[in-house]
Amino acid sequence: MNIFYNQNGVGDVLLVQLTTERPEDRVIESKKDITLIKDAATDKVVAFNVFRASNYVKPDNDGQIETTEEIVGQLQEALKANGVEFELDVDFSPKFVVGHVVAKEKHPNADKLSVCKVDVGNETLQIVCGAPNVEEGQKVVVAKVGAVMPSGMAIRDAELRGIASSGMICSAKELGIPDAPAEKGIMVLAEDATPGEPFIA
């Protein structure tokens, strides 16, 4: 789940994204202050908007709102108050974590891409990476599927030049870290960093 609020740009509306998937056809259903966005093919709710949001939730800033149990509880109450029968099922696990590059191979269809196996604690992800400095054995920052980068880009399962990729190995610039190096390349962490631990810039 990703939650966004921009009172200056959009008004008192909370935008709630439940999945990073983009359905080809969508169905819009409105009930009082709630507008549901559904995948027309599956009837699955992929997002919803909460109008007059400050009546239900207390956003403390514009931009992306941290997904906490308190916020999710307030959203569930907002749905209920507007007669919407929909249970929120939320993954609270961190989306930016320490990863350990356990293997790196050259991409078979692209000279400047590498196919990496990255241990993120509870699983090993295959991530296609274009950074020139990525190497086996490094500890790195991984944006998992569902993460939203400071630029606003949502991380999705993808296929790059025919190879599946789940997540992104990040540079300091992509993470919005002040005084990030100008040269291209991923951010390499200390060797004692623990795979799966949340990364906090």
C-alpha positions as a printed NumPy array, in Angstrom:
array([[  0.   ,   0.   ,   0.   ],
       [  1.203,   3.501,  -0.87 ],
       [ -0.598,   6.589,   0.423],
       [ -0.253,  10.1  ,  -1.   ],
       [ -1.613,  13.465,   0.1  ],
       [ -1.119,  16.812,  -1.646],
       [ -3.486,  19.429,  -0.269],
       [ -1.936,  22.266,  -2.278],
       [ -1.962,  20.414,  -5.602],
       [ -5.011,  18.124,  -5.339],
       [ -7.023,  19.317,  -2.356],
       [ -8.156,  17.437,   0.744],
       [ -7.944,  14.048,  -0.969],
       [ -6.013,  10.966,   0.106],
       [ -4.832,   8.759,  -2.772],
       [ -4.364,   5.133,  -1.73 ],
       [ -2.564,   2.735,  -4.084],
       [ -3.051,  -0.929,  -3.152],
       [ -0.927,  -2.493,  -5.896],
       [  1.773,  -1.432,  -8.331],
       [ -0.011,  -3.276, -11.154],
       [ -1.633,  -1.143, -13.843],
       [ -4.843,  -2.688, -15.167],
       [ -5.626,  -2.145, -18.851],
       [ -9.251,  -1.25 , -18.125],
       [-10.559,   0.266, -14.925],
       [-13.967,   0.653, -13.343],
       [-14.688,   3.623, -11.083],
       [-17.247,   3.306,  -8.266],
       [-18.077,   6.129,  -5.864],
       [-19.854,   5.945,  -2.522],
       [-20.099,   9.179,  -0.512],
       [-16.483,  10.266,   0.198],
       [-14.866,   7.119,  -1.236],
       [-14.045,   6.415,  -4.888],
       [-12.901,   2.873,  -5.653],
       [-10.751,   2.088,  -8.696],
       [-11.136,  -1.529,  -9.826],
       [ -9.518,  -3.747, -12.43 ],
       [-12.324,  -4.296, -14.932],
       [-11.1  ,  -7.801, -15.759],
       [-10.932,  -9.115, -12.182],
       [-13.168,  -6.687, -10.239],
       [-10.236,  -6.328,  -7.812],
       [ -9.818,  -2.981,  -6.033],
       [ -6.408,  -1.59 ,  -7.049],
       [ -6.741,   1.888,  -5.499],
       [ -9.168,   4.224,  -3.803],
       [ -9.472,   7.929,  -3.067],
       [-10.75 ,   9.426,   0.168],
       [-12.352,  12.856,  -0.309],
       [-12.614,  15.269,   2.633],
       [ -9.695,  13.187,   3.91 ],
       [ -8.983,  15.313,   6.98 ],
       [-12.342,  14.203,   8.409],
       [-10.986,  10.648,   8.623],
       [ -7.175,  10.783,   8.627],
       [ -4.737,  13.336,   9.967],
       [ -1.915,  13.607,   7.404],
       [  1.048,  15.397,   8.964],
       [  2.616,  16.413,   5.655],
       [  2.152,  16.593,   1.908],
       [  3.645,  13.847,  -0.24 ],
       [  3.885,  10.169,   0.567],
       [  2.374,   9.225,   3.937],
       [  4.029,   6.475,   5.954],
       [  1.887,   3.343,   6.02 ],
       [  1.394,   2.654,   9.72 ],
       [ -1.101,   0.486,  11.568],
       [ -2.732,   3.674,  12.874],
       [ -3.228,   5.136,   9.373],
       [ -4.533,   1.824,   8.02 ],
       [ -6.981,   1.627,  10.922],
       [ -8.221,   5.147,  10.126],
       [ -8.632,   4.213,   6.446],
       [-10.583,   1.092,   7.385],
       [-12.889,   3.209,   9.54 ],
       [-13.315,   5.695,   6.663],
       [-14.361,   2.879,   4.334],
       [-16.821,   1.568,   6.915],
       [-18.257,   5.035,   7.622],
       [-19.009,   5.433,   3.92 ],
       [-20.679,   2.048,   3.569],
       [-17.821,   0.431,   1.653],
       [-17.368,  -3.235,   2.535],
       [-13.707,  -3.806,   1.798],
       [-11.07 ,  -5.214,   4.149],
       [ -7.569,  -3.784,   3.85 ],
       [ -4.805,  -6.393,   3.771],
       [ -1.549,  -4.528,   4.256],
       [  2.081,  -5.652,   4.124],
       [  3.956,  -3.627,   6.764],
       [  7.376,  -5.075,   5.92 ],
       [ 10.062,  -2.512,   4.959],
       [ 10.418,  -1.806,   1.241],
       [ 13.981,  -0.407,   1.37 ],
       [ 16.325,  -3.035,   2.778],
       [ 19.941,  -4.148,   2.884],
       [ 20.773,  -6.688,   0.192],
       [ 23.782,  -8.96 ,  -0.367],
       [ 24.773,  -9.544,  -3.991],
       [ 25.446, -13.291,  -3.945],
       [ 25.88 , -13.704,  -7.721],
       [ 26.352, -11.51 , -10.785],
       [ 26.206, -12.542, -14.425],
       [ 26.323, -10.61 , -17.671],
       [ 22.899, -10.014, -19.199],
       [ 22.603, -12.241, -22.293],
       [ 20.899,  -9.535, -24.359],
       [ 22.488,  -6.281, -23.158],
       [ 26.164,  -5.384, -22.793],
       [ 25.656,  -2.796, -20.045],
       [ 23.272,  -4.793, -17.839],
       [ 24.016,  -7.402, -15.173],
       [ 21.7  , -10.067, -13.76 ],
       [ 22.179, -10.211,  -9.992],
       [ 20.959, -12.598,  -7.302],
       [ 20.441, -10.542,  -4.162],
       [ 19.79 , -11.959,  -0.68 ],
       [ 17.371,  -9.657,   1.164],
       [ 17.07 , -11.727,   4.323],
       [ 13.945, -13.816,   3.82 ],
       [ 14.35 , -14.407,   0.087],
       [ 16.755, -14.065,  -2.821],
       [ 15.656, -11.725,  -5.593],
       [ 16.729, -11.613,  -9.215],
       [ 17.444,  -7.991, -10.115],
       [ 18.678,  -6.641, -13.441],
       [ 21.096,  -3.792, -12.732],
       [ 22.722,  -1.288, -15.079],
       [ 25.226,   0.184, -12.614],
       [ 28.849,  -0.155, -13.736],
       [ 30.128,  -0.766, -10.198],
       [ 27.859,  -3.615,  -9.044],
       [ 29.867,  -6.668,  -7.962],
       [ 29.312, -10.005,  -6.284],
       [ 29.82 ,  -9.835,  -2.51 ],
       [ 28.638,  -6.25 ,  -2.064],
       [ 26.119,  -5.093,   0.52 ],
       [ 23.684,  -2.751,  -1.231],
       [ 20.357,  -0.961,  -0.816],
       [ 17.426,  -2.742,  -2.471],
       [ 14.075,  -1.14 ,  -3.241],
       [ 11.66 ,  -4.055,  -3.193],
       [  8.541,  -4.344,  -5.324],
       [  5.987,  -1.937,  -3.869],
       [  8.552,   0.683,  -2.853],
       [  8.095,   4.249,  -4.043],
       [ 11.298,   6.128,  -4.866],
       [ 11.755,   9.777,  -3.825],
       [ 11.172,  10.636,  -7.503],
       [  7.677,   9.139,  -7.229],
       [  8.511,   6.076,  -9.33 ],
       [  6.89 ,   2.894,  -8.02 ],
       [  8.977,  -0.288,  -8.135],
       [  7.224,  -3.105,  -9.984],
       [  8.069,  -6.579, -11.188],
       [  9.511,  -6.001, -14.64 ],
       [ 11.22 ,  -7.653, -17.573],
       [ 14.353,  -5.973, -18.905],
       [ 15.493,  -7.137, -22.317],
       [ 13.813, -10.499, -21.78 ],
       [ 15.019, -11.127, -18.209],
       [ 12.716, -10.901, -15.16 ],
       [ 13.666,  -8.368, -12.504],
       [ 12.082,  -7.963,  -9.047],
       [ 13.297,  -4.817,  -7.346],
       [ 16.051,  -2.282,  -7.828],
       [ 19.593,  -1.885,  -6.504],
       [ 19.789,   1.809,  -5.636],
       [ 22.279,   4.623,  -5.991],
       [ 22.599,   7.357,  -3.38 ],
       [ 21.125,   9.834,  -5.877],
       [ 18.063,   7.638,  -6.499],
       [ 17.538,   7.437,  -2.734],
       [ 17.565,  11.234,  -2.482],
       [ 20.584,  11.291,  -0.18 ],
       [ 22.104,  14.794,   0.123],
       [ 25.517,  15.301,  -1.52 ],
       [ 25.181,  12.042,  -3.487],
       [ 28.101,  11.38 ,  -5.86 ],
       [ 27.567,  12.711,  -9.39 ],
       [ 29.066,   9.659, -11.076],
       [ 26.815,   6.732, -11.935],
       [ 26.854,   3.734,  -9.642],
       [ 25.038,   1.985,  -6.852],
       [ 25.551,   2.802,  -3.196],
       [ 27.771,   0.202,  -1.512],
       [ 27.231,  -0.346,   2.226],
       [ 29.621,  -1.509,   4.927],
       [ 30.48 ,  -5.223,   4.871],
       [ 28.871,  -5.808,   8.279],
       [ 25.42 ,  -4.629,   7.095],
       [ 22.785,  -7.352,   7.619],
       [ 20.673,  -8.511,   4.648],
       [ 16.977,  -7.839,   5.183],
       [ 17.476,  -5.044,   7.705],
       [ 15.525,  -1.865,   6.863],
       [ 17.598,   0.842,   5.214],
       [ 17.056,   4.336,   6.573],
       [ 18.789,   7.15 ,   4.704]])
